[in-house]
Amino acid sequence: FEEKNNAKALKCFTKAIKLSDNPEAAYLARGMTYQRQRRPEKAIADFTQLIEQEQQQVAAYTYRGMSHMDLNNPNKALTDLNQAIRLDSTAGQACFNKGYLLFNLQDYEGALTTFRKMFRRKSAFQQKQHLENAYHFAGRAYIERGKPEQALEAFNESLALNSRAYRSHYYQGVLLHQQERFEQALKAFDSAIAVKPDYWQAYLKRGYTYGQLNQYEASVKDFDRYLSKEPGSSKAYRMRGLAHAKLDQYQAALDDLKKAIDLNAEDGQAYFFKGSVHYEQNELQRACRAWQGAINRGYKQAMRYFTKVCRKQPSQPQSE
């Protein structure tokens, strides 16, 4: 089991169950092995067998609850996790998974209530990983509740427990970017990528941040990395196009913006940027057509440019 040789582990645990007069530990271990193999029905059967023999089995209730989560049975999962917590209020895995389940059910206040109970008794929890994860998802729940400062505090607590918690670095960066604290956001994304170099979403967000800091060459490189793994992202093409435009690389900018529009024909901002690039090249009719396309897609910022430039054109085309 420790070596993750699941097939051999199952044979050993099954033999132990047949031979032992007290097979409780073997049922628990075999259930955990089934769970690792993503066979939740078989895992539940073993945990249930154990619970029938020993009603006070905190681990069995916890893992059976987690298996019900795997089967998308939230009510059964909550029943088991609550029972585990009633038996042991410091059962870190049960407490965290209850909060995590409530978070995924979009019961953010319920998740926060569960996590806060953990935080008030954090010295009682033996495995800090459960607390680290609880702080991380508390931060995300605070984001959903529109409380960015509390979210940042939660991510800081997560990182204090594990400085390599790349997801907390990432969401910290997202919040700092939203608050226009771009230098700090950049450091957060750097930290996330340093821990997990293939965390592609962090490259996308860091590319945005480099753009806000007028570091457009670095921005283009990050969008290049992201698009190498996510070639269907219209947003990434649009933002890379903008970065190319800021570097006066107009043809590269137009190529990216056309690609963004091909991927998402309703991307009004891509039309707006495309119009701006044409304007910089003194291609006024093309600029006006693109801005008209942005307006048609609800991108209101284009109206000011269209009114100022295009209505002065005597033969302005009406189509996009």
Secondary structure, DSSP 8 states (H G I E B T S, - for coil): -TT--HHHHHHHHHHHHHH-S--HHHHHHHHHHHHHTT-HHHHHHHHHHHHHH-TT-HHHHHHHHHHHHHTT-HHHHHHHHHHHHHH-TT-HHHHHHHHHHHHHTT-HHHHHHHHHHHHHTGGG-S-HHHHHHHHHHHHHHHHHTT-HHHHHHHHHHHHHH-TT-HHHHHHHHHHHHHTT-HHHHHHHHHHHHHH-TT-HHHHHHHHHHHHHTT-HHHHHHHHHHHHHH-TT-HHHHHHHHHHHHHTT-HHHHHHHHHHHHHH-TT-HHHHHHHHHHHHHTT-HHHHHHHHHHHHHTT-THHHHHHHHHGGG-TT--S--
